[in-house]
């Protein structure tokens, strides 16, 4: 069973000024495309300590998907915080998600999203917009089982034959 944590990084959603729509939408996409997946939700403020605590809390998961805090605003610190927490980068994921997102909106060029690993847990930053988060979740759902297998020492040939 794939274990995924979805962490929404948003001061306003954390304070209750508005409902988090992106996190629940990511969970819905993953549960639809990856039946049986265990997907948890959490909302934290745009604070390095809160983001790091959420990453630490979910470090037993296969994937931690964040949404929000990847833009140009002074409070957007999700990529830097995740990069400090990770052991090694996995830039291809963010490059791919940005490239696909640019097909939907030219504003995707402003994404500073990061992807990396800590141990065998993969951390991937999604945009905070509902549309962007949904697109990224849809794309990631197709590669997550293979990514998990590889992170746990899986064999490429056996994975590709399935």
Buried (B, 14 or more C-beta within 10 A) or exposed (E): EBBBBBBBBBBEBBEEEEEBBBBBBBBEBBBEBBEEBBBBBBBBBBBEEBBBEBBEBBBEBBBBBBBBBBBEEEEBBBBBBBBBBBEEBBEEBBEBBBEBBEEEBEEBEEBBBBBBBBEBBBBBBBBBBBEBBBBBBBBBBEEBBBBBBBBEEBEEEEEEEE
